[in-house]
Amino acid sequence: MDKLIYLGEALTLTNLMLAFCGVAAGIVIGALPGLSATMAVAVLVPFTFAMDPASGLIVLGAIYNGAIYGGSYSAILVNTPGTPSAIATTFDGFPMARRGDGALAVSLATLASVVGGLVGALMLMFLAPPLAQVALAFGPPEYFWLAVFGLTLISALSVGNLLKGMIGACLGLILSMVGVAVIGADVRFTMGSQTLIGGIDIVAGLIGLYCIPVLIDLVATRDPHLKVATNSGFRLAESLAIASRQKFNMVRSAVIGTVVGILPGAGGSVASLVSYAEARRASKTPENFGKGEPGGIIATEAANNATVGGGFIPTLVLGIPGTPPDAVILGALFVQGIKTGPGLFSEQGGIVYTFIFGLLIGTILMLPVGLMVGRYAYKSIIAIPKAALVPTIAFMTVVGSFAIHNNLHDTAVMLALGIVGWVLNRAGYAPSPIVLGLVLGQIAEQGFVQSYLIGNAQGNVLGMFFGRPISLAIVAFAVIALFYPIVSGAISKRRISPTNATVESRSAK
């Protein structure tokens, strides 16, 4: 009952307005390629110093939540993840938009994001201390195997041409190793260029590999960018019907997102990839994934928004930021004089629980705001002629890639990767495996090198990689995810063959 008092404080007019404005601002920023959730939170942190601690945290949490969700708009409508967390949303979101179901895809993303955000926030409220111990149980071997688990998604994304998918992933892994090594500080693959010492920024790579090929194709063809929707409006009733059939997928993905969110450094991109792989593995129609399957959007958006609440668990309980935006918010907590730690929920419970209720309210507000913005965003993208759409998106890609570090080198890298991505796309190499390698390469490398060094010092390298229960569990999931499409395809062929034989025998008679 004491917690209901803090709910009343979160429902004050001031906090409601802050949550609404934070969500709206976050959605707009997240929808613009290159302007990440971290940037949105970092820019607006100074404005919260004049507020009381709870209100300041509410607006920061709302911006963070809205930005993670906002990345789905550009992922669905222009095939460019607005944030790294929306990488997997492009797999099925853009195909749905191209066949005229963009409004449905946006509505599904909104519903899934709201459910994922609510699950993450509720687990933050009720299970924060025990879940924080999960983060402490993860060491370098677990991070390595988690990255490997994410890379097994290549088998799902490359149905029909696994070899090209593997080649693309290897190219992404090579790109992730450009610059100074994560451990050891060796300079690699820079070709003597000072520009590449800092490596290839993930956001610049995403914009280049996903957006530039789309722009080139728009210029090269007369076909419209998106088909006109067969059904106008929010398509909320249809979205609710699909979501109800996918309720287990949605809840499972939200739980995965929360658990991955508490792991420092993992973030929404890893969570969405893992949940996508699990959704495809558990689906009765895995062959539809990557072709506009609603379950793919539900899995990714539920997972990446659940990382918001999950990331706050180690941030508040252990003082260890789970994601980059959490690191910025942790700094704001210190400025406000709030000491994180196990005693935070008891010593300063008023601030924490008011913030959590504010996070829940902001997540609920995403539903009306997201549906309204999504409806007009889809109609606007369809109505804008190519002659205006192409230069507008091109301008956004240049500004977004430059804004990452205020560095023209990032823009040059973005353009170069975009041209390379277009050439590879024409040769049958999809950008998704390349991006997987780029995103997960550094996590895998750091985990592998650290595990090897620790195991070598202990004289038990194999035990370090294969002697820990959590590592073995992740390895088992990776093996299942890797071979499940192959096994299920073989089983389907065996079932079809007897059926065809029976039909042929009947026709012969």
PAMI-794723 format. One line per 8 residues: their letters; for each residue x, y, z of C-alpha. Coordinates in Angstrom, 3 decimals. Example, Ala and Ser with C-alpha at 12.3 -4.5 7.8 and 13.67 -1.06 7.14 Angstrom:
residues 2
AS	12.300 -4.500 7.800  13.670 -1.060 7.140
END
This chain:
residues 509
MDKLIYLG	0.000 0.000 0.000  2.896 2.372 0.652  3.839 2.174 -3.022  0.437 3.594 -4.011  1.447 6.865 -2.354  4.300 7.151 -4.841  1.869 6.383 -7.668  -0.087 9.475 -6.637
EALTLTNL	3.107 11.547 -6.767  3.863 10.234 -10.248  0.337 11.176 -11.378  0.718 14.876 -10.571  0.066 17.213 -13.490  3.734 18.249 -13.668  5.047 14.695 -13.847  2.379 13.679 -16.374
MLAFCGVA	3.357 16.583 -18.646  7.038 15.731 -18.270  6.375 12.088 -19.151  4.273 13.061 -22.179  6.806 15.572 -23.502  9.670 13.156 -22.846  7.976 10.330 -24.760  7.096 12.604 -27.702
AGIVIGAL	10.609 14.060 -27.882  12.173 10.611 -27.597  10.035 9.213 -30.423  11.020 12.038 -32.771  14.719 11.767 -31.929  14.737 7.977 -32.135  13.077 8.040 -35.566  15.916 10.114 -37.043
PGLSATMA	18.826 7.904 -38.200  21.970 8.581 -36.209  20.299 10.366 -33.299  20.412 7.570 -30.724  18.733 7.231 -27.346  22.085 7.929 -25.673  22.375 11.224 -27.509  18.807 12.191 -26.647
VAVLVPFT	19.340 11.540 -22.939  22.786 13.188 -22.850  21.579 16.396 -24.509  18.640 16.827 -22.147  20.317 15.817 -18.870  21.348 19.413 -17.937  17.706 20.529 -18.087  16.805 18.079 -15.313
FAMDPASG	19.216 19.525 -12.760  16.727 22.261 -11.844  13.962 19.696 -11.229  13.427 17.574 -8.161  15.157 14.165 -8.494  12.021 12.111 -9.170  10.728 14.439 -11.896  14.151 14.620 -13.517
LIVLGAIY	14.376 10.835 -13.640  10.841 10.549 -15.036  11.599 12.807 -18.002  14.901 11.031 -18.701  13.245 7.613 -18.519  10.443 8.778 -20.826  12.918 10.125 -23.384  14.908 6.894 -23.251
NGAIYGGS	11.794 4.740 -23.673  10.427 6.882 -26.489  13.728 6.936 -28.385  14.085 3.154 -28.297  10.557 2.813 -29.666  11.006 5.658 -32.181  13.746 3.724 -33.957  11.059 1.398 -35.324
YSAILVNT	9.568 4.113 -37.560  12.551 4.536 -39.852  13.268 0.790 -39.627  9.796 0.023 -40.979  9.287 2.912 -43.403  12.762 3.503 -44.912  14.608 0.279 -43.936  17.043 2.208 -41.728
PGTPSAIA	17.183 1.477 -37.978  16.734 4.777 -36.187  18.648 3.245 -33.274  20.841 0.116 -33.126  18.081 -1.567 -31.105  15.827 -1.538 -34.181  18.175 -3.548 -36.425  16.029 -6.684 -36.343
TTFDGFPM	12.835 -4.643 -36.883  13.945 -4.023 -40.468  13.910 -7.763 -41.205  10.107 -7.943 -41.325  9.003 -4.334 -40.867  10.194 -3.008 -44.216  8.813 -5.984 -46.210  5.433 -5.365 -44.573
ARRGDGAL	5.592 -1.667 -45.476  6.508 -2.463 -49.084  3.449 -4.633 -49.549  1.169 -1.915 -48.135  0.991 -3.002 -44.489  3.157 -0.234 -43.042  0.380 1.086 -40.789  -0.165 -2.433 -39.441
AVSLATLA	3.575 -2.859 -38.844  3.782 0.438 -36.938  0.732 -0.463 -34.827  2.240 -3.861 -33.992  5.538 -2.214 -33.069  3.657 0.203 -30.802  1.741 -2.525 -28.987  4.830 -4.689 -28.569
SVVGGLVG	6.915 -1.749 -27.333  4.295 -0.834 -24.738  4.015 -4.414 -23.463  7.799 -4.836 -23.414  8.264 -1.546 -21.580  5.629 -2.466 -18.990  7.189 -5.893 -18.361  10.652 -4.365 -17.950
ALMLMFLA	9.401 -1.663 -15.575  7.372 -4.116 -13.470  10.352 -6.448 -13.147  12.416 -3.424 -12.115  9.868 -2.662 -9.388  9.416 -6.150 -7.941  12.525 -8.165 -8.856  15.393 -5.673 -9.011
PPLAQVAL	17.692 -7.055 -6.251  17.598 -10.753 -7.288  17.837 -9.938 -10.995  20.845 -7.729 -10.363  22.703 -10.813 -9.182  22.275 -12.279 -12.683  24.450 -9.479 -14.031  27.172 -10.379 -11.525
AFGPPEYF	27.047 -14.041 -12.625  27.914 -13.080 -16.209  31.624 -13.039 -16.975  33.685 -12.837 -20.188  32.826 -16.427 -21.291  29.100 -15.739 -21.033  29.436 -12.549 -23.080  31.409 -14.429 -25.732
WLAVFGLT	28.835 -17.193 -26.024  25.995 -14.656 -25.977  27.576 -12.953 -29.006  27.974 -16.340 -30.696  24.314 -17.040 -29.945  23.410 -13.777 -31.676  25.509 -14.732 -34.690  23.540 -17.968 -35.097
LISALSVG	20.713 -15.758 -36.332  22.602 -15.767 -39.652  21.155 -19.210 -40.368  17.678 -17.733 -40.025  18.422 -14.662 -42.159  20.130 -16.575 -44.955  17.565 -19.239 -45.812  18.281 -20.359 -49.368
NLLKGMIG	21.830 -19.035 -49.415  23.599 -19.801 -46.170  27.060 -19.507 -47.746  26.521 -15.879 -48.742  25.125 -15.167 -45.282  28.241 -16.609 -43.652  30.492 -14.593 -45.994  28.560 -11.436 -45.113
ACLGLILS	28.873 -12.152 -41.387  32.630 -12.705 -41.759  32.882 -9.357 -43.543  31.026 -7.745 -40.635  33.388 -9.373 -38.130  36.371 -8.012 -40.077  34.811 -4.534 -40.067  34.339 -4.789 -36.285
MVGVAVIG	38.090 -5.385 -35.894  39.143 -2.249 -37.773  41.093 0.178 -35.576  42.576 -0.268 -32.122  41.924 -3.675 -30.566  39.514 -3.793 -27.636  42.194 -5.593 -25.584  45.886 -5.196 -26.331
ADVRFTMG	45.580 -1.891 -28.244  46.922 -3.406 -31.479  46.175 -1.287 -34.551  44.534 -3.412 -37.260  43.216 -3.023 -40.812  43.594 0.753 -40.899  45.699 0.725 -44.099  47.702 3.603 -42.674
SQTLIGGI	44.641 5.845 -42.345  44.291 7.953 -39.217  40.541 8.033 -39.839  40.124 4.318 -39.173  42.127 4.165 -35.923  38.940 4.702 -33.943  37.239 1.892 -35.835  33.923 1.905 -37.681
DIVAGLIG	31.100 3.395 -35.675  28.137 1.029 -35.482  25.514 3.711 -36.125  27.404 5.043 -39.167  27.668 1.469 -40.433  23.938 0.883 -39.929  22.975 4.025 -41.816  25.351 3.243 -44.657
LYCIPVLI	24.520 -0.444 -45.114  20.763 -0.077 -44.761  19.839 3.382 -46.003  22.219 4.262 -48.852  21.328 1.157 -50.955  17.634 2.050 -50.582  18.331 5.613 -51.756  20.294 4.374 -54.781
DLVATRDP	17.484 1.977 -55.718  14.923 4.757 -55.350  16.860 6.887 -57.804  17.511 4.001 -60.199  13.924 2.742 -60.485  10.502 4.244 -61.130  8.734 1.970 -58.681  7.150 3.685 -55.675
HLKVATNS	8.980 3.405 -52.378  5.989 1.961 -50.523  2.659 0.635 -51.695  -0.475 2.533 -50.748  -2.118 0.902 -47.757  -5.087 -1.298 -48.548  -6.587 -0.319 -45.174  -6.163 3.181 -43.835
GFRLAESL	-6.169 4.291 -40.210  -4.480 2.838 -37.169  -5.440 -0.789 -37.949  -5.549 -1.179 -34.183  -8.218 -3.901 -34.132  -6.225 -6.017 -36.577  -3.045 -5.389 -34.573  -4.741 -6.431 -31.338
AIASRQKF	-5.964 -9.650 -32.946  -2.454 -10.510 -34.169  -0.924 -9.543 -30.814  -3.382 -11.780 -28.942  -2.344 -14.732 -31.099  1.307 -13.831 -30.480  0.919 -13.157 -26.752  3.376 -15.872 -25.699
NMVRSAVI	5.937 -14.607 -28.205  5.455 -11.067 -26.860  5.854 -11.982 -23.189  8.809 -14.299 -23.864  10.560 -11.589 -25.870  9.924 -9.028 -23.132  11.465 -11.351 -20.533  14.466 -11.961 -22.816
GTVVGILP	14.843 -8.201 -23.262  14.750 -7.588 -19.518  17.334 -10.274 -18.769  19.664 -9.145 -21.571  19.140 -5.524 -20.521  20.638 -6.134 -17.087  23.889 -7.360 -18.667  26.273 -4.401 -18.867
GAGGSVAS	27.164 -3.609 -22.467  24.641 -5.921 -24.127  21.784 -3.511 -24.834  18.714 -3.566 -27.035  20.463 -4.645 -30.240  21.576 -7.949 -28.697  18.206 -8.429 -26.966  16.226 -7.907 -30.171
LVSYAEAR	18.452 -10.288 -32.130  18.217 -13.023 -29.486  14.445 -12.669 -29.164  14.059 -12.691 -32.964  16.031 -15.920 -33.185  13.881 -17.496 -30.463  10.659 -16.308 -32.100  11.686 -17.841 -35.402
RASKTPEN	12.793 -21.075 -33.762  9.470 -21.451 -31.920  7.285 -20.418 -34.862  5.222 -22.950 -36.830  6.040 -20.986 -40.005  9.726 -20.040 -39.669  10.034 -19.685 -43.447  7.911 -16.503 -43.289
FGKGEPGG	10.433 -14.647 -41.143  12.334 -12.043 -43.138  9.446 -11.741 -45.593  7.078 -9.614 -43.532  6.166 -11.832 -40.561  4.295 -9.839 -37.845  5.770 -12.098 -35.152  9.252 -10.825 -36.013
IIATEAAN	8.267 -7.220 -35.310  6.531 -8.197 -32.074  9.593 -10.112 -30.855  12.125 -7.370 -31.578  10.105 -4.403 -30.333  8.970 -6.123 -27.136  12.563 -7.071 -26.383  14.297 -3.761 -27.067
NATVGGGF	11.844 -1.723 -24.992  12.056 -4.237 -22.144  15.797 -3.478 -21.962  14.913 -0.010 -20.648  13.574 -1.375 -17.372  16.135 -4.180 -17.375  19.025 -1.761 -17.800  17.913 0.244 -14.771
IPTLVLGI	18.191 -2.830 -12.520  22.025 -2.977 -12.305  22.172 0.815 -12.581  20.093 1.418 -9.460  20.987 -1.678 -7.414  24.692 -2.099 -8.235  25.698 1.254 -9.704  26.684 -0.566 -12.929
PGTPPDAV	25.020 0.900 -16.047  23.393 -1.793 -18.159  23.261 0.292 -21.358  24.956 3.536 -22.579  21.896 5.715 -21.790  21.918 4.238 -18.284  25.495 5.482 -17.863  24.339 9.031 -18.659
ILGALFVQ	21.389 8.722 -16.268  23.717 7.328 -13.584  25.764 10.521 -13.855  22.577 12.550 -13.421  21.781 10.534 -10.278  25.161 11.430 -8.783  24.619 15.117 -9.556  21.254 14.928 -7.801
GIKTGPGL	22.969 13.440 -4.745  21.377 9.991 -5.094  23.653 7.126 -4.065  22.969 3.899 -5.915  23.363 0.555 -4.220  21.412 -2.242 -2.525  20.025 0.167 0.076  18.635 2.631 -2.467
FSEQGGIV	15.134 1.112 -2.496  14.846 1.356 1.279  16.754 4.584 2.014  15.442 6.660 -0.895  12.430 4.593 -1.844  10.245 7.643 -2.441  12.388 8.847 -5.335  12.917 5.387 -6.830
YTFIFGLL	9.304 4.228 -6.739  7.982 7.563 -7.995  10.414 7.244 -10.899  9.340 3.642 -11.640  5.653 4.597 -11.626  6.525 7.524 -13.887  8.305 5.089 -16.212  5.170 2.926 -16.298
IGTILMLP	3.003 5.962 -17.056  5.354 7.114 -19.804  5.254 3.635 -21.335  1.438 3.679 -21.375  1.501 7.131 -22.994  3.526 5.652 -25.851  0.375 3.890 -27.078  -1.710 6.956 -28.073
VGLMVGRY	1.307 9.078 -29.026  2.914 6.283 -31.029  -0.274 5.375 -32.901  -0.939 9.001 -33.802  2.610 9.699 -34.960  2.813 6.382 -36.805  -0.427 6.969 -38.698  0.654 10.311 -40.105
AYKSIIAI	4.269 9.227 -40.588  3.220 6.370 -42.880  0.780 8.524 -44.842  3.390 11.260 -45.208  6.082 8.903 -46.494  3.639 7.556 -49.116  2.440 11.007 -50.162  5.891 12.584 -50.536
PKAALVPT	7.124 12.286 -54.147  10.463 10.634 -54.777  12.012 13.898 -55.924  11.525 15.280 -52.404  11.831 12.053 -50.394  15.275 10.995 -51.638  17.143 14.265 -50.892  15.370 14.550 -47.529
IAFMTVVG	16.448 11.078 -46.416  19.936 11.652 -47.850  20.233 14.865 -45.839  19.116 13.048 -42.681  21.698 10.295 -43.205  24.508 12.821 -43.608  23.446 14.834 -40.566  22.826 11.712 -38.495
SFAIHNNL	26.216 10.158 -39.263  27.994 13.465 -38.610  26.161 14.055 -35.318  27.485 10.835 -33.776  30.895 12.343 -32.971  30.702 15.660 -34.882  33.202 14.139 -37.282  33.102 14.157 -41.089
HDTAVMLA	35.091 10.915 -41.129  32.009 9.065 -39.861  30.019 10.498 -42.781  32.701 9.356 -45.230  32.692 5.857 -43.719  28.889 5.801 -43.912  28.896 6.705 -47.615  31.671 4.213 -48.431
LGIVGWVL	29.883 1.364 -46.632  26.649 2.362 -48.337  28.140 2.003 -51.805  29.810 -1.288 -50.866  26.524 -2.494 -49.369  24.645 -1.635 -52.581  27.150 -3.547 -54.713  26.998 -6.553 -52.373
NRAGYAPS	23.209 -6.396 -52.312  23.141 -6.596 -56.111  25.341 -9.695 -55.854  22.925 -11.351 -53.430  24.590 -10.457 -50.119  22.017 -9.068 -47.683  23.102 -6.308 -45.278  21.698 -7.991 -42.145
PIVLGLVL	24.466 -10.630 -41.690  27.105 -7.923 -42.227  25.493 -5.757 -39.569  25.266 -8.733 -37.190  29.005 -9.275 -37.500  29.711 -5.564 -37.017  27.513 -5.256 -33.909  28.492 -8.503 -32.197
GQIAEQGF	32.139 -8.655 -33.264  33.556 -6.455 -30.508  31.486 -8.175 -27.809  32.668 -11.587 -29.017  36.302 -10.506 -29.321  36.464 -8.912 -25.887  34.769 -11.890 -24.229  36.984 -14.411 -26.025
VQSYLIGN	40.308 -12.666 -25.320  39.479 -12.024 -21.665  38.295 -15.618 -21.180  41.412 -17.015 -22.839  43.737 -14.859 -20.734  41.979 -15.793 -17.489  41.797 -19.485 -18.426  45.450 -19.513 -19.479
AQGNVLGM	46.471 -17.942 -16.176  44.494 -20.616 -14.331  45.806 -23.381 -16.568  42.295 -24.371 -17.647  41.273 -22.661 -20.886  38.648 -25.254 -21.862  37.154 -25.138 -18.385  36.810 -21.390 -18.662
FFGRPISL	34.767 -21.697 -21.869  32.873 -24.935 -21.219  32.918 -25.407 -17.459  30.389 -22.771 -16.361  26.658 -23.617 -16.171  25.405 -20.386 -17.774  27.915 -20.745 -20.612  26.780 -24.306 -21.294
AIVAFAVI	23.139 -23.209 -21.359  23.884 -20.465 -23.885  25.932 -22.902 -26.014  22.977 -25.300 -26.044  20.613 -22.548 -27.193  23.112 -21.496 -29.878  23.349 -25.058 -31.224  19.555 -25.372 -31.296
ALFYPIVS	19.160 -22.014 -33.050  21.849 -22.903 -35.603  20.604 -26.331 -36.606  16.858 -25.964 -36.032  16.138 -24.431 -39.488  18.088 -27.223 -41.191  16.412 -30.009 -39.207  12.914 -28.532 -39.570
GAISKRRI	13.453 -28.100 -43.328  14.516 -31.737 -43.683  11.488 -32.909 -41.681  9.157 -30.808 -43.843  10.613 -32.324 -47.017  10.104 -35.835 -45.655  6.477 -35.044 -44.831  5.860 -33.572 -48.267
SPTNATVE	7.479 -36.452 -50.176  5.021 -39.201 -49.017  2.118 -36.837 -49.707  3.322 -36.199 -53.261  3.881 -39.920 -53.786  0.301 -40.658 -52.665  -1.121 -37.986 -54.970  0.882 -39.305 -57.928
SRSAK	-0.256 -42.902 -57.314  -3.901 -41.814 -57.131  -3.609 -39.816 -60.349  -1.967 -42.814 -62.098  -4.938 -44.983 -61.139
END
